[in-house]
């Protein structure tokens, strides 16, 4: 049974937060994380998030003169956007910034 979308590891939450900025390649996520997400784990994380319906991907064909394999671009789904918002709300509540009465 899949976990609730708001229950993400720190690395998963970081990938989702980076994807809020728009569609990205896996290596763009590694660069955007400032080294917190490693090259060897980014595609494992993306695969897990895609299985849970939080991200979607598409293959981007390269021009004939570029050669190489098609690359995958990843983006948040509507569920992924809600998961990021829930994760951020939980962090803010833990910090006492929001959600306290």
ROKELUM-897452 format. One record per atom (N, C-alpha, C): atom name; y, x, z. Coordinates in Angstrom, 1 decimal. Atoms other than C-alpha are relative to their C-alpha. Layout:
// ROKELUM-897452
<'CA', <Y, X, Z>>
...
//
This chain:
// ROKELUM-897452
<'N', <-1.2, 0.8, 0.0>>
<'CA', <0.0, 0.0, 0.0>>
<'C', <1.2, 0.9, 0.0>>
<'N', <-1.2, -0.9, 0.1>>
<'CA', <3.4, 1.5, -1.0>>
<'C', <0.9, -0.2, 1.3>>
<'N', <-0.9, 0.1, -1.1>>
<'CA', <5.8, 2.3, 1.8>>
<'C', <1.3, -0.8, -0.4>>
<'N', <-1.3, 0.7, 0.1>>
<'CA', <9.0, 0.3, 2.3>>
<'C', <0.9, 1.0, -0.7>>
<'N', <-1.0, -0.9, 0.8>>
<'CA', <11.7, 1.6, -0.1>>
<'C', <1.0, 0.7, 0.9>>
<'N', <-1.0, -0.6, -0.9>>
<'CA', <14.0, 2.4, 2.8>>
<'C', <-0.6, 1.2, 0.8>>
<'N', <0.7, -1.1, -0.7>>
<'CA', <11.4, 4.8, 4.3>>
<'C', <-0.3, 1.2, -1.0>>
<'N', <0.1, -1.1, 0.9>>
<'CA', <11.9, 8.0, 2.4>>
<'C', <0.1, 1.3, 0.8>>
<'N', <-0.2, -1.4, -0.6>>
<'CA', <11.5, 11.7, 3.3>>
<'C', <1.4, 0.5, -0.3>>
<'N', <-1.3, -0.6, 0.2>>
<'CA', <14.6, 13.8, 3.4>>
<'C', <0.1, 0.4, -1.5>>
<'N', <0.0, -0.5, 1.4>>
<'CA', <13.7, 15.4, 0.0>>
<'C', <0.1, -1.2, -1.0>>
<'N', <0.0, 1.2, 0.9>>
<'CA', <13.0, 11.9, -1.6>>
<'C', <1.4, -0.6, 0.1>>
<'N', <-1.3, 0.6, -0.1>>
<'CA', <16.3, 10.6, -0.2>>
<'C', <1.1, 0.9, -0.7>>
<'N', <-1.0, -0.8, 0.7>>
<'CA', <18.2, 13.6, -1.6>>
<'C', <-0.1, -0.1, -1.5>>
<'N', <0.1, 0.3, 1.5>>
<'CA', <16.7, 13.1, -5.1>>
<'C', <0.6, -1.3, -0.3>>
<'N', <-0.6, 1.4, 0.2>>
<'CA', <17.7, 9.4, -4.9>>
<'C', <1.5, 0.1, 0.0>>
<'N', <-1.4, -0.2, -0.1>>
<'CA', <21.2, 10.4, -3.8>>
<'C', <0.6, 0.7, -1.2>>
<'N', <-0.5, -0.8, 1.1>>
<'CA', <21.6, 12.9, -6.6>>
<'C', <-0.1, -0.9, -1.3>>
<'N', <0.1, 0.8, 1.1>>
<'CA', <20.5, 10.3, -9.1>>
<'C', <1.0, -1.1, 0.0>>
<'N', <-1.1, 1.0, 0.0>>
<'CA', <23.3, 8.0, -8.0>>
<'C', <1.1, 0.4, -0.9>>
<'N', <-1.0, -0.6, 0.9>>
<'CA', <25.5, 10.3, -10.1>>
<'C', <-0.3, -0.3, -1.5>>
<'N', <0.4, 0.2, 1.4>>
<'CA', <23.6, 9.3, -13.2>>
<'C', <-1.3, 0.6, -0.4>>
<'N', <1.3, -0.5, 0.5>>
<'CA', <20.5, 10.1, -15.3>>
<'C', <0.0, 1.5, 0.0>>
<'N', <0.1, -1.5, -0.1>>
<'CA', <19.3, 13.7, -14.8>>
<'C', <-1.4, 0.5, -0.4>>
<'N', <1.3, -0.7, 0.2>>
<'CA', <16.5, 16.1, -15.8>>
<'C', <-0.4, 0.5, 1.4>>
<'N', <0.5, -0.6, -1.2>>
<'CA', <14.3, 17.5, -13.0>>
<'C', <0.7, 1.2, 0.4>>
<'N', <-0.6, -1.2, -0.4>>
<'CA', <15.9, 20.9, -13.1>>
<'C', <1.5, -0.2, 0.3>>
<'N', <-1.4, 0.3, -0.4>>
<'CA', <19.4, 19.4, -12.9>>
<'C', <0.0, -0.5, 1.5>>
<'N', <0.1, 0.4, -1.4>>
<'CA', <18.2, 17.9, -9.6>>
<'C', <-0.1, 1.2, 0.9>>
<'N', <0.2, -1.2, -0.7>>
<'CA', <17.1, 21.3, -8.4>>
<'C', <1.3, 0.7, 0.2>>
<'N', <-1.3, -0.7, 0.0>>
<'CA', <20.5, 22.8, -9.3>>
<'C', <1.0, -0.8, 0.9>>
<'N', <-0.9, 0.9, -0.8>>
<'CA', <22.4, 19.8, -7.8>>
<'C', <-0.3, 0.0, 1.5>>
<'N', <0.3, 0.0, -1.4>>
<'CA', <20.6, 20.2, -4.5>>
<'C', <0.4, 1.2, 0.7>>
<'N', <-0.4, -1.3, -0.6>>
<'CA', <21.9, 23.7, -3.9>>
<'C', <-1.2, 0.7, 0.6>>
<'N', <1.2, -0.8, -0.4>>
<'CA', <18.3, 25.0, -3.4>>
<'C', <-0.8, -0.8, 1.1>>
<'N', <0.7, 0.8, -1.0>>
<'CA', <17.2, 22.3, -0.9>>
<'C', <-1.3, -0.6, -0.6>>
<'N', <1.2, 0.4, 0.8>>
<'CA', <14.8, 20.9, -3.6>>
<'C', <-0.4, 1.1, -0.8>>
<'N', <0.6, -1.2, 0.7>>
<'CA', <12.5, 23.5, -5.0>>
<'C', <-0.5, -0.5, -1.4>>
<'N', <0.5, 0.3, 1.4>>
<'CA', <11.5, 23.7, -8.7>>
<'C', <-1.4, -0.4, 0.0>>
<'N', <1.4, 0.4, -0.1>>
<'CA', <7.9, 23.4, -7.7>>
<'C', <-0.3, -1.3, 0.6>>
<'N', <0.2, 1.3, -0.7>>
<'CA', <8.3, 20.2, -5.8>>
<'C', <0.8, -1.2, -0.7>>
<'N', <-0.8, 1.1, 0.5>>
<'CA', <10.9, 18.2, -7.8>>
<'C', <-0.8, -1.0, -0.8>>
<'N', <0.7, 1.0, 0.8>>
<'CA', <8.4, 16.7, -10.3>>
<'C', <-1.0, -0.7, 0.8>>
<'N', <0.9, 0.7, -0.9>>
<'CA', <6.0, 15.8, -7.5>>
<'C', <0.8, -1.1, 0.7>>
<'N', <-0.9, 1.0, -0.6>>
<'CA', <8.9, 14.0, -5.7>>
<'C', <0.3, -1.1, -1.0>>
<'N', <-0.3, 1.0, 1.0>>
<'CA', <9.9, 12.3, -8.9>>
<'C', <-1.1, -0.9, -0.4>>
<'N', <1.2, 0.8, 0.3>>
<'CA', <6.4, 11.2, -9.7>>
<'C', <-0.3, -1.0, 1.1>>
<'N', <0.1, 0.9, -1.1>>
<'CA', <6.1, 9.7, -6.2>>
<'C', <1.0, -1.1, 0.0>>
<'N', <-1.1, 1.0, 0.1>>
<'CA', <9.4, 7.9, -6.5>>
<'C', <-0.2, -0.9, -1.1>>
<'N', <0.2, 0.9, 1.2>>
<'CA', <8.5, 6.6, -9.9>>
<'C', <-1.2, -1.0, 0.3>>
<'N', <1.1, 0.9, -0.4>>
<'CA', <5.2, 5.2, -8.6>>
<'C', <0.4, -1.1, 0.9>>
<'N', <-0.5, 1.0, -0.9>>
<'CA', <7.1, 3.4, -5.9>>
<'C', <1.0, -0.9, -0.6>>
<'N', <-1.0, 0.8, 0.7>>
<'CA', <9.5, 1.9, -8.4>>
<'C', <1.4, 0.3, 0.3>>
<'N', <-1.3, -0.3, -0.4>>
<'CA', <12.5, 3.7, -7.1>>
<'C', <0.8, 0.8, -1.1>>
<'N', <-0.6, -0.7, 1.2>>
<'CA', <13.2, 5.8, -10.3>>
<'C', <-0.8, -0.4, -1.2>>
<'N', <0.6, 0.2, 1.3>>
<'CA', <12.4, 5.3, -13.9>>
<'C', <0.3, 1.2, -0.9>>
<'N', <-0.3, -1.1, 0.8>>
<'CA', <12.1, 7.9, -16.6>>
<'C', <-0.2, -0.4, -1.5>>
<'N', <0.2, 0.2, 1.5>>
<'CA', <12.3, 8.2, -20.4>>
<'C', <-0.1, 1.4, -0.6>>
<'N', <0.2, -1.3, 0.7>>
<'CA', <11.3, 10.9, -22.8>>
<'C', <1.2, 0.2, -0.9>>
<'N', <-1.1, -0.3, 0.9>>
<'CA', <14.2, 12.5, -24.6>>
<'C', <-0.5, 1.0, -1.1>>
<'N', <0.4, -0.8, 1.1>>
<'CA', <13.2, 13.9, -28.0>>
<'C', <1.0, 1.1, -0.2>>
<'N', <-0.9, -1.1, 0.4>>
<'CA', <14.6, 17.3, -29.0>>
<'C', <0.1, 0.0, -1.5>>
<'N', <-0.2, -0.2, 1.5>>
<'CA', <16.0, 18.0, -32.4>>
<'C', <-1.0, 1.0, -0.5>>
<'N', <1.0, -0.9, 0.6>>
<'CA', <13.7, 19.7, -34.8>>
<'C', <0.3, 1.5, 0.2>>
<'N', <-0.4, -1.4, -0.1>>
<'CA', <15.7, 22.9, -34.7>>
<'C', <-0.1, 0.6, 1.5>>
<'N', <0.1, -0.4, -1.4>>
<'CA', <15.5, 23.0, -30.8>>
<'C', <-1.4, 0.4, 0.4>>
<'N', <1.4, -0.3, -0.4>>
<'CA', <11.7, 23.1, -30.6>>
<'C', <-0.3, -0.4, 1.4>>
<'N', <0.4, 0.3, -1.4>>
<'CA', <9.8, 22.6, -27.4>>
<'C', <-0.5, -1.4, 0.2>>
<'N', <0.4, 1.3, -0.3>>
<'CA', <8.4, 19.6, -25.7>>
<'C', <1.1, -0.9, 0.4>>
<'N', <-1.0, 1.0, -0.4>>
<'CA', <10.3, 16.4, -25.1>>
<'C', <0.3, 0.2, 1.5>>
<'N', <-0.3, 0.0, -1.4>>
<'CA', <12.1, 16.4, -21.7>>
<'C', <0.1, -1.4, 0.5>>
<'N', <-0.1, 1.3, -0.7>>
<'CA', <12.1, 13.5, -19.2>>
<'C', <1.3, 0.0, 0.7>>
<'N', <-1.2, 0.3, -0.7>>
<'CA', <15.3, 12.0, -17.9>>
<'C', <-0.3, -1.0, 1.0>>
<'N', <0.3, 0.9, -1.1>>
<'CA', <15.2, 10.2, -14.6>>
<'C', <1.3, -0.8, 0.4>>
<'N', <-1.1, 0.8, -0.5>>
<'CA', <17.4, 7.4, -13.3>>
<'C', <-0.5, -0.9, 1.1>>
<'N', <0.3, 0.9, -1.1>>
<'CA', <17.6, 5.1, -10.3>>
<'C', <-0.3, -1.4, -0.6>>
<'N', <0.2, 1.4, 0.3>>
<'CA', <16.2, 1.6, -10.6>>
<'C', <0.8, -0.8, 1.0>>
<'N', <-0.8, 0.9, -1.0>>
<'CA', <17.8, -1.4, -8.8>>
<'C', <-0.6, 0.2, 1.4>>
<'N', <0.7, -0.2, -1.3>>
<'CA', <15.2, -0.9, -6.0>>
<'C', <0.4, 1.4, 0.5>>
<'N', <-0.4, -1.3, -0.4>>
<'CA', <16.1, 2.8, -5.9>>
<'C', <1.4, 0.0, 0.6>>
<'N', <-1.4, 0.1, -0.5>>
<'CA', <19.8, 2.0, -5.5>>
<'C', <0.0, -0.7, 1.4>>
<'N', <0.1, 0.7, -1.3>>
<'CA', <18.9, -0.4, -2.6>>
<'C', <-0.5, 1.0, 1.1>>
<'N', <0.6, -0.9, -0.9>>
<'CA', <16.8, 2.3, -1.0>>
<'C', <1.0, 1.1, 0.5>>
<'N', <-1.0, -1.0, -0.4>>
<'CA', <19.6, 4.9, -1.1>>
<'C', <1.0, -0.7, 1.0>>
<'N', <-1.0, 0.7, -0.9>>
<'CA', <22.0, 2.3, 0.5>>
<'C', <-0.6, -0.2, 1.4>>
<'N', <0.7, 0.2, -1.3>>
<'CA', <19.4, 1.5, 3.2>>
<'C', <-0.1, 1.3, 0.8>>
<'N', <0.2, -1.3, -0.6>>
<'CA', <18.7, 5.2, 3.9>>
<'C', <1.4, 0.5, 0.6>>
<'N', <-1.3, -0.4, -0.5>>
<'CA', <22.5, 5.9, 4.2>>
<'C', <0.4, -0.8, 1.2>>
<'N', <-0.3, 0.8, -1.1>>
<'CA', <22.9, 3.0, 6.5>>
<'C', <-0.7, 0.4, 1.3>>
<'N', <0.8, -0.5, -1.1>>
<'CA', <20.1, 4.2, 8.7>>
<'C', <0.6, 1.3, 0.6>>
<'N', <-0.6, -1.3, -0.4>>
<'CA', <21.7, 7.7, 8.9>>
<'C', <1.3, -0.3, 0.8>>
<'N', <-1.3, 0.3, -0.7>>
<'CA', <25.1, 6.3, 9.8>>
<'C', <-0.2, -0.7, 1.3>>
<'N', <0.3, 0.6, -1.3>>
<'CA', <23.6, 4.1, 12.5>>
<'C', <-0.5, 1.0, 1.0>>
<'N', <0.5, -1.0, -0.9>>
<'CA', <21.7, 7.0, 14.0>>
<'C', <1.2, 0.9, 0.5>>
<'N', <-1.1, -0.8, -0.4>>
<'CA', <25.0, 9.0, 14.0>>
<'C', <1.0, -0.8, 0.8>>
<'N', <-0.9, 0.8, -0.8>>
<'CA', <26.7, 6.1, 15.7>>
<'C', <1.3, -0.4, -0.8>>
<'N', <-1.2, 0.3, 0.8>>
<'CA', <29.2, 5.7, 12.8>>
<'C', <0.1, -1.4, -0.4>>
<'N', <0.0, 1.4, 0.4>>
<'CA', <28.2, 2.2, 11.8>>
<'C', <-1.2, -0.7, 0.6>>
<'N', <1.1, 0.9, -0.4>>
<'CA', <26.0, -0.7, 12.8>>
<'C', <-0.2, -0.1, 1.5>>
<'N', <0.1, 0.2, -1.4>>
<'CA', <26.6, -0.5, 16.5>>
<'C', <0.9, -1.1, 0.4>>
<'N', <-0.8, 1.1, -0.5>>
<'CA', <27.8, -3.5, 18.4>>
<'C', <0.3, 0.1, 1.4>>
//
